[in-house]
Amino acid sequence: MEQQAKAPADLKKVADFLRSGSAGMKVRVGALNGKRVDYFKGKSAVKALLSPAYQKKKGMPAVSNEAEAMTVLHAVHTFAFYIRVQRFGPSGSSSSSPKTLQIMPEQKWAQDEYYAWFYDGSQWTTYAGGVLMVAIMLGGVMFPLWPPIMRLGVWYLSIGMLGLIALFFVIAILRLVFYIATVLVASPGIWVFPKLFADVGFVESFIPLWEWDLPKKKSKKRKSEKGKEKEKATQEAGVATGTETPPGSRTRIEEVADEDDA
């Protein structure tokens, strides 16, 4: 965009920082005019400029308090790196669908407002990935021209990778057989490498070594709902018999309001 091209170098660095993962901003995905865009809440950007990660950066405006952060973010906003939007309900039939966004006619900066990104940040990683992909494809096409020692090394490497994949399948089958055996002998059963298929790092997948297959604890929300149902049933029973449950013996349910979006 023309406005972004006219932005000072220090403000462009601020936009790059906010768009990067090091800012730690909570970025959501919304639907704007039928297209998916990233958006965030104003106070999330304020927290990012007050974070230690921003203080370590050089060549950007100094920020020591919330007022200075607001001033810098307002300056970045004037160059249309992000635009104020209003958030509505889900764009699809499912509740998990991206929220519908609409650009607001009046543009201003405020912590409680939502802003959609119209800037993709630094593209050097995209360019580097494209160059690397082209280099890999050319290397694969020219494989017959490789020196014999390099081709032999690739052959050993491929055999090693196939061996690791085969070992993974063997472990998965053996742990399933062991689990079934322990279910029959020592219920509820034991899982070897219980986090093998969990969304964790490579090392964490093999920690702990084993674990009992205990049922998951019910959530507090579920318990709260059951408590409400029990209280309602008690009250109905009291009305039917002409008696009322003493206030002191009623189940006390405390509802915790959802935290505001960060």
Rosetta silent file (secondary structure, phi, psi, omega in degrees, C-alpha in Angstrom):
SEQUENCE: MEQQAKAPADLKKVADFLRSGSAGMKVRVGALNGKRVDYFKGKSAVKALLSPAYQKKKGMPAVSNEAEAMTVLHAVHTFAFYIRVQRFGPSGSSSSSPKTLQIMPEQKWAQDEYYAWFYDGSQWTTYAGGVLMVAIMLGGVMFPLWPPIMRLGVWYLSIGMLGLIALFFVIAILRLVFYIATVLVASPGIWVFPKLFADVGFVESFIPLWEWDLPKKKSKKRKSEKGKEKEKATQEAGVATGTETPPGSRTRIEEVADEDDA
SCORE:     score description
SCORE:     0.000 S_00000001
   1 L     0.000  148.520 -176.845    0.000    0.000    0.000 S_00000001
   2 H   -63.650  -39.863 -179.375    1.143    3.541   -0.743 S_00000001
   3 H   -63.309  -38.938  179.684    0.637    4.701    2.842 S_00000001
   4 H   -67.406  -34.692  179.422    2.812    1.909    4.196 S_00000001
   5 H   -66.498  -26.952 -179.574    5.598    2.765    1.729 S_00000001
   6 L   -86.255   -3.532 -176.749    5.664    6.337    3.115 S_00000001
   7 L   -68.336  142.100  175.342    6.018    5.159    6.719 S_00000001
   8 L   -60.949  156.176 -176.341    9.255    6.080    8.568 S_00000001
   9 H   -61.845  -37.462 -177.573   11.755    3.294    9.023 S_00000001
  10 H   -68.486  -37.585  178.521   11.314    3.164   12.818 S_00000001
  11 H   -71.475  -33.106  176.708    7.527    2.771   12.582 S_00000001
  12 H   -66.183  -35.297  176.268    7.915    0.072    9.928 S_00000001
  13 H   -65.586  -36.252  176.536   10.198   -1.789   12.326 S_00000001
  14 H   -63.272  -43.243  178.236    7.473   -1.543   14.971 S_00000001
  15 H   -63.336  -39.569  177.576    4.978   -3.085   12.520 S_00000001
  16 H   -63.657  -40.182  179.483    7.490   -5.851   11.703 S_00000001
  17 H   -64.166  -47.263 -179.383    7.947   -6.535   15.404 S_00000001
  18 H   -63.752  -31.819 -178.589    4.206   -6.730   16.076 S_00000001
  19 H   -79.601  -17.917 -178.761    3.746   -9.013   13.068 S_00000001
  20 L   -83.449  166.040  179.673    6.514  -11.366   14.214 S_00000001
  21 H   -73.785  -19.892 -178.233    6.134  -14.152   16.724 S_00000001
  22 H   -69.156  -17.450  179.581    8.555  -12.518   19.166 S_00000001
  23 H   -71.284  -26.609  179.616    5.912   -9.910   20.075 S_00000001
  24 L    72.268   22.066 -179.938    3.795  -12.567   21.783 S_00000001
  25 L   -76.076  147.896  175.821    0.536  -11.012   20.582 S_00000001
  26 L   -86.736  103.099 -176.377   -2.668  -13.022   20.581 S_00000001
  27 L  -102.816  132.257  178.649   -3.612  -13.047   16.896 S_00000001
  28 E  -110.776  167.662  177.391   -6.968  -14.372   15.732 S_00000001
  29 E  -113.882  126.057  179.551   -8.300  -15.255   12.275 S_00000001
  30 E  -125.410  174.117  179.625  -11.428  -13.498   11.005 S_00000001
  31 E  -113.188  114.950 -179.928  -13.407  -13.234    7.779 S_00000001
  32 E  -120.329  113.982 -178.249  -13.321   -9.829    6.072 S_00000001
  33 L    55.443   38.568  177.671  -15.225   -9.522    2.774 S_00000001
  34 L    83.195   -1.007 -179.673  -15.079  -13.285    2.332 S_00000001
  35 E  -116.293  147.422  179.583  -11.307  -13.487    2.898 S_00000001
  36 E   -83.923  131.440  178.658   -9.469  -14.663    5.986 S_00000001
  37 E  -135.549  156.312  174.913   -7.353  -12.054    7.716 S_00000001
  38 E   -86.541  141.454  176.018   -5.458  -11.857   10.995 S_00000001
  39 E  -142.969  163.609 -176.612   -6.730   -9.453   13.614 S_00000001
  40 E  -148.082  168.966  177.051   -5.898   -8.524   17.193 S_00000001
  41 E   -99.426  146.815 -173.728   -7.146   -6.448   20.096 S_00000001
  42 H   -56.115  -42.772 -176.429   -5.560   -3.106   20.907 S_00000001
  43 H   -68.278  -21.353  175.399   -4.471   -3.919   24.443 S_00000001
  44 H   -67.945  -37.383  177.417   -2.579   -6.960   23.150 S_00000001
  45 H   -70.365  -36.039  177.698   -0.389   -4.632   21.059 S_00000001
  46 H   -62.065  -43.707  178.047    0.144   -2.331   24.055 S_00000001
  47 H   -62.221  -36.146 -179.268    1.391   -5.276   26.114 S_00000001
  48 H   -65.274  -39.339  179.742    3.736   -6.239   23.282 S_00000001
  49 H   -74.067  -20.830  177.963    5.396   -2.794   23.255 S_00000001
  50 L   -92.698    0.451 -176.727    5.799   -2.904   27.032 S_00000001
  51 L   -80.438  157.384  177.167    7.372   -6.375   26.940 S_00000001
  52 H   -60.972  -28.955  179.989   11.100   -7.034   27.481 S_00000001
  53 H   -62.219  -37.896  178.974   11.348   -8.346   23.900 S_00000001
  54 H   -71.751  -37.043 -178.093   10.532   -4.885   22.529 S_00000001
  55 H   -64.106  -25.391 -179.490   12.969   -3.162   24.881 S_00000001
  56 L   -80.338  -15.636 -178.616   15.794   -5.257   23.449 S_00000001
  57 L   -75.148  151.107  178.901   15.082   -4.076   19.903 S_00000001
  58 L  -117.936  154.877  178.196   17.086   -1.213   18.406 S_00000001
  59 L    79.659   17.963  179.309   16.110    1.477   15.932 S_00000001
  60 L  -126.065  157.524 -178.797   12.523    1.746   17.198 S_00000001
  61 L   -57.327  140.147  179.439   10.747    4.428   19.277 S_00000001
  62 L   -72.848  135.626  179.529   11.435    4.188   22.998 S_00000001
  63 L  -132.355  120.576 -179.559    8.460    3.019   25.066 S_00000001
  64 L  -121.804  -13.074  179.114    8.523    3.105   28.867 S_00000001
  65 L  -148.485  176.423 -175.234    4.846    3.403   29.778 S_00000001
  66 H   -65.694  -36.776 -179.274    1.351    2.795   28.467 S_00000001
  67 H   -64.262  -41.924  177.880    0.856    6.353   27.192 S_00000001
  68 H   -67.144  -36.094  177.125    3.990    6.175   25.027 S_00000001
  69 H   -63.774  -42.106  178.397    2.904    2.792   23.706 S_00000001
  70 H   -62.123  -40.064  179.735   -0.477    4.226   22.733 S_00000001
  71 H   -63.696  -44.662 -179.818    1.243    7.117   20.913 S_00000001
  72 H   -65.364  -44.183 -179.213    3.485    4.782   18.915 S_00000001
  73 H   -66.203  -34.365  175.618    0.638    2.433   17.995 S_00000001
  74 H   -65.394  -39.991  178.662   -1.504    5.381   16.887 S_00000001
  75 H   -64.585  -40.934  177.623    1.362    6.543   14.649 S_00000001
  76 H   -65.772  -36.778 -179.063    1.684    3.079   13.102 S_00000001
  77 H   -64.598  -32.504 -178.778   -2.085    2.967   12.612 S_00000001
  78 L   -66.574  -18.469  178.399   -2.049    6.183   10.559 S_00000001
  79 L   -98.746   15.599  171.100    0.013    4.394    7.876 S_00000001
  80 L    60.680   32.589  171.357   -2.646    1.665    7.476 S_00000001
  81 L   -69.982  -32.556  173.011   -0.533   -1.250    8.655 S_00000001
  82 E  -142.672  152.901 -173.906   -3.701   -2.328   10.463 S_00000001
  83 E  -127.384  140.541 -179.570   -7.255   -1.004   10.249 S_00000001
  84 E   -67.292  132.123  179.993   -9.970   -0.764   12.880 S_00000001
  85 E  -132.596  163.314  174.216  -12.744   -3.317   12.417 S_00000001
  86 E  -110.267  137.435 -176.289  -15.894   -4.394   14.198 S_00000001
  87 E  -101.001  133.983  178.029  -16.311   -8.043   15.138 S_00000001
  88 E  -117.687 -161.592 -177.863  -19.572   -9.943   14.680 S_00000001
  89 E   -73.694 -178.179 -179.775  -20.632  -13.582   15.064 S_00000001
  90 E   -58.008  144.944 -179.031  -19.163  -16.654   13.339 S_00000001
  91 L   -79.555  -17.319  179.734  -18.970  -16.474    9.552 S_00000001
  92 L  -118.346 -173.393 -179.639  -20.127  -20.091    9.154 S_00000001
  93 L   -72.654  -26.196 -179.460  -22.668  -22.442   10.636 S_00000001
  94 L   -84.640  147.210  178.833  -20.179  -23.745   13.206 S_00000001
  95 L   -68.956  -20.029  179.795  -19.404  -21.771   16.352 S_00000001
  96 L   -87.674    0.444  178.825  -15.689  -22.341   15.717 S_00000001
  97 L   -66.004  153.350  178.647  -15.829  -20.575   12.340 S_00000001
  98 L   -57.939  143.608  178.719  -13.822  -17.338   11.997 S_00000001
  99 E   -67.916  145.717  176.519  -15.607  -14.244   13.264 S_00000001
 100 E   -78.354  132.533 -179.422  -17.062  -11.880   10.686 S_00000001
 101 E  -116.678  148.537  177.815  -15.206   -8.563   10.496 S_00000001
 102 E  -139.807  130.777 -179.515  -16.307   -5.240    9.044 S_00000001
 103 E   -67.863  132.537 -179.699  -14.149   -2.155    8.466 S_00000001
 104 L   -85.111  137.258  178.611  -15.275    0.800   10.557 S_00000001
 105 L   -61.764  -38.831 -179.769  -15.759    4.155    8.784 S_00000001
 106 L   -92.482  117.213 -179.031  -14.187    6.018   11.704 S_00000001
 107 L   -98.470  124.387  176.827  -10.569    5.021   12.202 S_00000001
 108 L  -152.064  167.970  178.526   -9.050    5.580   15.623 S_00000001
 109 L  -110.815  128.297  177.421   -6.755    3.797   18.035 S_00000001
 110 L  -152.391  150.485 -176.872   -8.067    2.393   21.309 S_00000001
 111 L   -66.613  -31.785 -174.903   -7.126   -0.546   23.510 S_00000001
 112 L   -90.394    5.450 -179.833  -10.607   -2.055   23.479 S_00000001
 113 L   -98.102  162.178  177.931  -10.983   -2.024   19.685 S_00000001
 114 E  -103.731  145.978 -176.946  -10.122   -4.745   17.157 S_00000001
 115 E  -135.157  132.070  179.391   -7.695   -4.216   14.282 S_00000001
 116 E   -97.412  137.209 -179.537   -7.189   -6.301   11.137 S_00000001
 117 E   -75.387  133.010  170.883   -3.723   -6.660    9.672 S_00000001
 118 L  -121.663   29.621 -178.827   -3.147   -5.298    6.161 S_00000001
 119 L  -143.933  129.669 -175.563    0.573   -5.945    6.368 S_00000001
 120 L   -93.268   -2.147  179.426    2.286   -9.300    6.042 S_00000001
 121 L    80.960 -169.729 -179.407    5.549   -8.295    7.653 S_00000001
 122 L   -65.415  134.751 -176.436    9.027   -9.088    6.409 S_00000001
 123 L  -102.538   10.580 -175.779    8.992  -11.491    3.454 S_00000001
 124 H   -64.546  -32.760  178.550   12.626  -12.632    3.583 S_00000001
 125 H   -67.375  -36.643  177.447   11.670  -15.994    5.076 S_00000001
 126 H   -65.225  -44.430  179.484    9.211  -16.601    2.217 S_00000001
 127 H   -65.100  -42.067  179.765   11.848  -15.723   -0.376 S_00000001
 128 H   -63.459  -40.436  177.803   14.472  -17.860    1.365 S_00000001
 129 H   -63.850  -39.049  178.239   12.051  -20.808    1.488 S_00000001
 130 H   -64.359  -43.426  178.770   11.299  -20.438   -2.232 S_00000001
 131 H   -63.908  -41.699  179.176   14.989  -20.377   -3.131 S_00000001
 132 H   -63.788  -39.911  179.197   15.646  -23.420   -0.942 S_00000001
 133 H   -64.346  -42.462  178.029   12.782  -25.342   -2.561 S_00000001
 134 H   -63.607  -40.573  179.645   14.078  -24.587   -6.056 S_00000001
 135 H   -63.971  -39.807  179.129   17.589  -25.665   -5.027 S_00000001
 136 H   -65.965  -41.238  179.279   16.277  -28.975   -3.645 S_00000001
 137 H   -64.691  -42.972  178.133   14.311  -29.660   -6.834 S_00000001
 138 H   -64.461  -39.862  178.249   17.337  -28.917   -9.033 S_00000001
 139 H   -62.884  -38.647  178.199   19.501  -31.119   -6.821 S_00000001
 140 H   -67.302  -39.809  179.458   17.022  -33.988   -7.163 S_00000001
 141 H   -65.929  -35.639 -177.630   16.850  -33.643  -10.943 S_00000001
 142 L   -91.695   17.004 -179.055   20.647  -33.620  -11.205 S_00000001
 143 H   -55.691  -40.524  179.054   21.057  -36.652   -8.913 S_00000001
 144 H   -61.135  -21.417 -178.913   22.597  -38.851  -11.692 S_00000001
 145 H   -89.532   -3.131 -179.505   25.409  -36.271  -12.041 S_00000001
 146 L   -67.124  152.150  174.102   26.323  -36.389   -8.374 S_00000001
 147 L   -61.984  149.612 -178.223   29.722  -37.876   -7.396 S_00000001
 148 H   -54.793  -37.604 -177.529   29.517  -41.576   -6.408 S_00000001
 149 H   -67.663  -33.929  178.502   30.382  -40.855   -2.762 S_00000001
 150 H   -71.119  -40.098  178.155   27.497  -38.376   -2.437 S_00000001
 151 H   -65.689  -37.192  177.154   25.028  -40.809   -3.988 S_00000001
 152 H   -65.354  -39.656  178.060   26.223  -43.526   -1.612 S_00000001
 153 H   -63.926  -39.683  177.617   25.754  -41.164    1.341 S_00000001
 154 H   -65.131  -36.896  179.412   22.183  -40.375    0.252 S_00000001
 155 H   -64.186  -45.875  178.144   21.466  -44.108   -0.040 S_00000001
 156 H   -62.921  -39.442  179.811   22.674  -44.741    3.531 S_00000001
 157 H   -63.861  -42.220  179.025   20.688  -41.737    4.761 S_00000001
 158 H   -65.972  -38.680  177.414   17.478  -42.987    3.127 S_00000001
 159 H   -63.668  -40.783  178.028   17.992  -46.466    4.602 S_00000001
 160 H   -63.767  -40.873  178.799   18.467  -44.898    8.040 S_00000001
 161 H   -64.994  -42.979  177.417   15.264  -42.842    7.688 S_00000001
 162 H   -62.602  -36.322  177.494   13.283  -45.914    6.621 S_00000001
 163 H   -64.527  -40.834  178.059   14.711  -47.768    9.614 S_00000001
 164 H   -65.088  -40.373  178.484   13.544  -45.035   12.004 S_00000001
 165 H   -64.432  -42.707  178.310   10.040  -45.063   10.483 S_00000001
 166 H   -63.310  -39.565  178.308    9.899  -48.861   10.793 S_00000001
 167 H   -63.183  -38.507  178.676   11.084  -48.621   14.412 S_00000001
 168 H   -61.780  -45.346  179.094    8.317  -46.107   15.176 S_00000001
 169 H   -65.313  -37.083  178.304    5.642  -48.472   13.826 S_00000001
 170 H   -63.965  -44.078  178.295    7.136  -51.388   15.774 S_00000001
 171 H   -61.687  -42.518 -179.512    7.034  -49.351   19.011 S_00000001
 172 H   -62.163  -40.706 -179.696    3.421  -48.322   18.330 S_00000001
 173 H   -70.480  -43.813 -179.061    2.350  -51.941   17.779 S_00000001
 174 H   -64.355  -39.646  179.880    4.235  -53.298   20.796 S_00000001
 175 H   -67.320  -32.312  176.893    2.840  -50.620   23.134 S_00000001
 176 H   -69.106  -42.652  177.870   -0.686  -51.446   21.968 S_00000001
 177 H   -62.615  -43.188  179.555   -0.129  -55.178   22.570 S_00000001
 178 H   -64.189  -38.910  179.819    1.336  -54.436   26.013 S_00000001
 179 H   -64.306  -45.170  179.690   -1.607  -52.164   26.866 S_00000001
 180 H   -61.686  -40.659  179.593   -4.184  -54.812   25.925 S_00000001
 181 H   -64.439  -41.896 -179.741   -2.307  -57.395   28.006 S_00000001
 182 H   -71.853  -28.135  175.674   -2.173  -55.117   31.061 S_00000001
 183 H   -63.644  -39.135 -179.735   -5.875  -54.269   30.710 S_00000001
 184 H   -74.828  -32.500 -174.897   -6.672  -57.979   31.047 S_00000001
 185 H   -95.977  -46.270 -175.964   -4.194  -58.591   33.855 S_00000001
 186 L  -134.929   77.437  179.249   -3.964  -55.294   35.759 S_00000001
 187 L   -60.621  144.275   12.557   -6.851  -52.992   34.860 S_00000001
 188 L   -88.521    7.916  177.401   -7.065  -50.101   33.915 S_00000001
 189 L   102.569  159.732 -177.860   -3.950  -50.859   31.880 S_00000001
 190 E  -125.032  131.166  174.468   -0.546  -49.312   31.330 S_00000001
 191 E   -99.274  127.383  171.242    0.571  -47.239   28.368 S_00000001
 192 E   -86.941  132.983 -173.244    4.248  -47.342   27.439 S_00000001
 193 L    51.247   66.458 -175.018    5.320  -43.902   26.154 S_00000001
 194 L   -62.212  -21.735 -179.290    1.864  -42.387   26.849 S_00000001
 195 L  -102.202   23.391 -176.708    2.750  -39.164   25.008 S_00000001
 196 L   -61.318  -37.691 -178.393    4.008  -40.877   21.864 S_00000001
 197 L  -106.355   11.692  179.839    1.213  -39.401   19.724 S_00000001
 198 L   -79.020  160.486 -179.699    0.733  -36.198   21.742 S_00000001
 199 L   -84.582   71.985 -179.784    1.428  -32.754   20.298 S_00000001
 200 L  -134.192  179.318  178.981    4.744  -32.294   22.110 S_00000001
 201 L   -69.834  172.909 -176.932    8.426  -32.205   21.247 S_00000001
 202 L   -62.966  -46.945 -178.040   10.468  -35.228   20.179 S_00000001
 203 L   -67.574  -41.427 -178.823   12.090  -35.783   23.579 S_00000001
 204 H   -64.935  -20.173  179.007    8.823  -35.146   25.473 S_00000001
 205 H   -65.817  -21.936 -177.519    7.144  -37.895   23.394 S_00000001
 206 H  -109.183   15.604  177.429    9.147  -40.490   25.335 S_00000001
 207 L  -125.909  127.697   -3.379    8.614  -38.960   28.807 S_00000001
 208 L   -77.096  174.335 -178.287    7.363  -40.536   31.032 S_00000001
 209 L   -69.671  -38.835  178.861    8.308  -44.125   30.200 S_00000001
 210 E  -149.684  164.442 -177.627    4.935  -45.537   31.286 S_00000001
 211 E  -162.391  142.411  175.676    1.670  -44.375   32.829 S_00000001
 212 E   -68.402  143.571  179.154   -1.589  -45.869   34.095 S_00000001
 213 L   -85.079   70.106 -178.373   -4.557  -45.340   31.783 S_00000001
 214 L   -82.614  145.788  178.376   -6.593  -43.446   34.350 S_00000001
 215 L   -65.547  147.615 -179.948   -9.868  -41.730   33.330 S_00000001
 216 L   -71.425  144.862  178.893   -9.682  -37.972   32.865 S_00000001
 217 L   -70.959  143.585  178.820  -11.061  -35.779   35.627 S_00000001
 218 L   -71.733  144.612 -177.724  -14.342  -34.060   34.909 S_00000001
 219 L   -70.200  157.861  178.867  -14.128  -30.338   34.322 S_00000001
 220 H   -64.188  -32.298 -179.913  -15.294  -27.805   36.892 S_00000001
 221 H   -64.210  -39.879  179.254  -17.868  -26.540   34.430 S_00000001
 222 H   -64.820  -40.707  179.057  -19.455  -29.974   34.242 S_00000001
 223 H   -65.043  -37.987  179.245  -19.567  -30.200   38.026 S_00000001
 224 H   -63.379  -42.044  179.119  -21.171  -26.759   38.200 S_00000001
 225 H   -63.706  -41.033  178.543  -23.883  -27.816   35.761 S_00000001
 226 H   -64.665  -37.316  178.870  -24.587  -30.959   37.782 S_00000001
 227 H   -64.719  -38.385  177.408  -24.786  -28.877   40.954 S_00000001
 228 H   -64.670  -42.692  179.747  -27.366  -26.596   39.365 S_00000001
 229 H   -63.585  -39.731 -179.756  -29.437  -29.566   38.227 S_00000001
 230 H   -65.816  -41.771  179.476  -29.285  -31.089   41.721 S_00000001
 231 H   -64.727  -41.494  179.548  -30.365  -27.821   43.354 S_00000001
 232 H   -63.122  -43.385  179.473  -33.234  -27.434   40.898 S_00000001
 233 H   -63.360  -37.574  179.192  -34.425  -30.998   41.554 S_00000001
 234 H   -65.922  -41.310  179.073  -34.273  -30.389   45.333 S_00000001
 235 H   -65.545  -41.981  178.769  -36.326  -27.225   45.036 S_00000001
 236 H   -63.441  -39.100  178.167  -38.922  -28.943   42.857 S_00000001
 237 H   -65.225  -37.532  178.735  -39.151  -31.798   45.363 S_00000001
 238 H   -66.452  -38.618  178.106  -39.651  -29.293   48.187 S_00000001
 239 H   -66.343  -39.256 -177.644  -42.465  -27.553   46.301 S_00000001
 240 H   -66.960  -33.263 -177.951  -44.167  -30.890   45.580 S_00000001
 241 H   -94.589   -1.840  179.630  -44.099  -31.921   49.271 S_00000001
 242 L    81.979    9.881  178.286  -45.015  -28.465   50.578 S_00000001
 243 L  -119.251  161.756 -179.961  -41.616  -27.950   52.199 S_00000001
 244 L  -127.545  139.298 -179.849  -38.692  -25.826   51.174 S_00000001
 245 L   -67.752  130.971  178.561  -35.042  -26.614   51.538 S_00000001
 246 L   -56.828  141.536 -178.328  -33.366  -24.399   54.153 S_00000001
 247 H   -57.476  -34.169 -177.113  -31.151  -21.768   52.553 S_00000001
 248 H   -69.021  -23.579 -177.115  -28.123  -22.924   54.495 S_00000001
 249 H   -95.843   -0.953  178.936  -28.318  -26.448   53.087 S_00000001
 250 L   -73.638  150.458  177.910  -28.628  -25.430   49.455 S_00000001
 251 L   -71.740  131.049 -179.001  -25.746  -26.043   47.160 S_00000001
 252 L   -95.774  121.948 -178.994  -23.835  -22.874   46.530 S_00000001
 253 L  -113.980  123.429  177.558  -22.812  -22.383   42.924 S_00000001
 254 L  -107.870  125.150  178.845  -20.362  -19.664   42.034 S_00000001
 255 L  -101.168  131.979  179.822  -20.132  -18.678   38.407 S_00000001
 256 L  -102.182  120.980 -178.904  -16.897  -17.162   37.179 S_00000001
 257 L   -67.848  145.425  178.373  -17.376  -14.744   34.328 S_00000001
 258 L   -64.137  141.400  178.868  -15.282  -15.335   31.227 S_00000001
 259 L   -69.490  146.878  177.900  -12.245  -13.131   31.011 S_00000001
 260 L   -64.108  147.912 -178.887  -12.326  -10.383   28.439 S_00000001
 261 L   -58.372  134.284 -179.977  -10.476  -11.141   25.236 S_00000001
 262 L   -82.404    0.000    0.000   -6.840  -10.302   25.514 S_00000001
